[in-house]
Amino acid sequence: MNQINFEKDQEEILDRTENIKSLADQVKKLRNLEDQVKADEELLKDKKKELERLSGEVIPTLLSEMGISSLKLADGSAVDVKPYYAANISLKNREEAYNWLRSNGLGDIIKNNITVSFGMDEDNKAAEYANLAKGQGYQPTQKLKVEPMTLKALVRERIEKGVEMPMDIFNVFVGNRTKITRKQ
């Protein structure tokens, strides 16, 4: 005859209840931490916006009104306002931007890469294609792009020299940035 061990059953139920409570506590902890991280990210985003406003607008304007572009502080650190340039080529403007670069003798900053992709079980085709291309003196892979830092340098150079640069095609932004150099 089977004997029922109520005491052992009770212990197992209590153990499971403890595990469930522990799990629930950890889930609450995780949820609270996720909420805190989200709030911290929002706070950081707001701080970055304020930093951008102070660095790009407030301090450059105040220094400009005072007729100065740099300032040395009593603690040995320095405050400088320098021009800031940004540019990018949107997908919408890509063809027009590349055409403009080429027609103005700047096509060499456009990188032209060619790539060929093969699917699963097409290793033989890929090897044949690579051998064919190599036999003709080519290395297959293609993608047209202008490196962001190269474009930024080109924009800065042309603007500072007073040479034409289509601002809308290249989404050019010109502003000021404040740089604080701290004493070592």
C-alpha positions in Angstrom: 0.0 0.0 0.0 1.2 3.4 -0.9 1.9 5.7 2.0 1.3 9.4 1.6 4.1 11.6 3.0 2.3 14.8 3.7 5.3 16.4 5.3 7.6 15.8 2.3 4.9 17.1 -0.1 4.5 20.2 2.0 8.3 20.8 1.9 8.3 20.5 -1.9 5.4 23.0 -2.2 7.3 25.4 0.1 10.5 25.1 -2.0 8.6 25.7 -5.2 6.8 28.7 -3.6 10.2 30.1 -2.5 11.6 29.6 -6.1 8.6 31.4 -7.6 9.0 34.3 -5.1 12.7 34.5 -5.9 12.0 34.5 -9.6 9.3 37.2 -9.3 11.7 39.3 -7.2 14.4 39.0 -9.9 11.9 39.9 -12.7 10.8 43.0 -10.8 14.4 43.9 -10.3 15.1 43.5 -14.0 12.0 45.6 -15.0 13.1 48.4 -12.6 16.6 48.3 -14.0 15.3 48.5 -17.5 13.2 51.5 -16.5 16.2 53.2 -14.9 18.4 52.6 -18.0 15.7 54.1 -20.2 15.4 57.2 -18.0 19.2 57.5 -17.8 19.4 57.3 -21.6 16.8 60.1 -21.9 18.7 62.2 -19.4 22.0 61.6 -21.3 20.3 62.6 -24.5 19.0 65.8 -23.0 22.5 66.6 -21.6 24.1 66.0 -25.0 21.6 68.4 -26.5 22.4 71.0 -23.9 26.2 70.4 -24.4 25.7 70.9 -28.2 23.7 74.1 -27.6 26.4 75.6 -25.2 29.3 74.5 -27.5 27.8 75.4 -30.8 25.6 78.4 -30.0 25.9 80.1 -26.6 29.6 80.3 -26.0 30.5 81.1 -29.7 27.9 83.9 -29.7 29.1 85.4 -26.4 32.8 85.3 -27.5 31.9 86.8 -30.8 30.0 89.6 -29.1 33.1 90.2 -27.1 35.2 90.2 -30.3 37.4 87.2 -29.3 37.7 83.6 -30.5 39.8 82.2 -27.7 40.3 82.8 -24.1 42.8 81.5 -21.5 41.4 80.9 -18.1 43.0 81.5 -14.7 43.5 77.8 -14.1 45.6 77.5 -17.2 42.9 75.9 -19.4 41.9 77.5 -22.7 38.6 78.0 -24.5 38.7 78.1 -28.3 35.9 78.4 -30.8 36.6 76.8 -34.1 34.5 76.2 -37.2 32.8 72.9 -37.5 31.9 71.2 -40.8 29.7 68.2 -41.4 28.5 66.7 -44.7 27.0 63.5 -46.0 25.6 62.2 -49.2 22.1 60.9 -48.9 20.8 58.0 -51.0 18.5 60.5 -52.7 21.4 62.7 -53.7 24.0 60.1 -54.4 23.9 60.1 -58.2 23.8 63.9 -58.4 26.7 64.2 -55.8 28.9 61.7 -57.7 28.2 63.5 -61.0 29.1 66.8 -59.4 32.3 65.4 -58.0 33.3 63.8 -61.3 32.5 67.0 -63.3 34.6 69.1 -60.9 37.7 66.9 -61.1 37.0 65.3 -57.7 35.9 61.8 -58.9 39.0 60.3 -57.4 37.5 60.5 -53.9 34.7 58.2 -54.9 35.7 54.7 -54.0 34.5 52.1 -56.5 34.3 48.5 -55.1 32.8 45.5 -56.9 31.4 42.5 -55.0 29.8 39.4 -56.2 27.7 37.2 -53.9 26.9 33.5 -54.3 24.3 31.5 -52.6 24.5 28.2 -50.7 26.1 25.3 -52.6 27.6 27.7 -55.2 31.2 27.4 -54.0 32.2 26.0 -57.4 30.6 28.9 -59.3 32.3 31.4 -56.9 35.7 29.8 -57.5 35.1 29.8 -61.3 34.1 33.5 -61.2 37.0 34.5 -59.1 39.4 32.6 -61.4 37.8 34.2 -64.5 38.0 37.7 -63.0 41.6 37.2 -61.8 42.5 35.8 -65.3 41.4 39.1 -66.8 43.4 41.0 -64.2 40.4 42.0 -62.0 39.6 41.5 -58.3 35.7 41.3 -58.1 33.8 43.5 -55.6 31.9 46.8 -56.4 30.5 49.5 -54.2 30.6 53.3 -54.8 31.1 55.4 -51.8 32.9 58.5 -50.5 34.5 58.1 -47.0 32.8 60.5 -44.6 36.0 62.0 -43.3 37.2 62.6 -46.8 34.0 64.4 -47.7 34.2 66.4 -44.5 37.8 67.5 -45.3 36.8 68.4 -48.9 33.9 70.5 -47.7 36.1 72.3 -45.1 38.9 72.9 -47.6 36.5 74.3 -50.3 34.5 76.5 -47.9 37.6 77.9 -46.3 39.1 78.7 -49.8 35.8 80.3 -50.9 35.4 77.7 -53.7 31.9 76.5 -54.8 30.4 73.6 -52.8 26.8 72.7 -53.4 25.5 72.7 -49.8 22.2 71.0 -50.5 23.5 68.0 -52.5 26.1 67.2 -49.8 23.8 68.1 -46.8 26.5 70.5 -45.6 26.4 72.0 -42.1 28.7 74.7 -41.0 28.8 75.9 -37.4 31.1 76.5 -34.5 32.3 74.3 -31.7 33.8 75.3 -28.4 36.8 73.3 -27.3 38.1 73.4 -23.8 41.7 72.5 -23.4 42.3 71.6 -19.8 45.7 72.2 -18.2 47.6 68.9 -17.7 
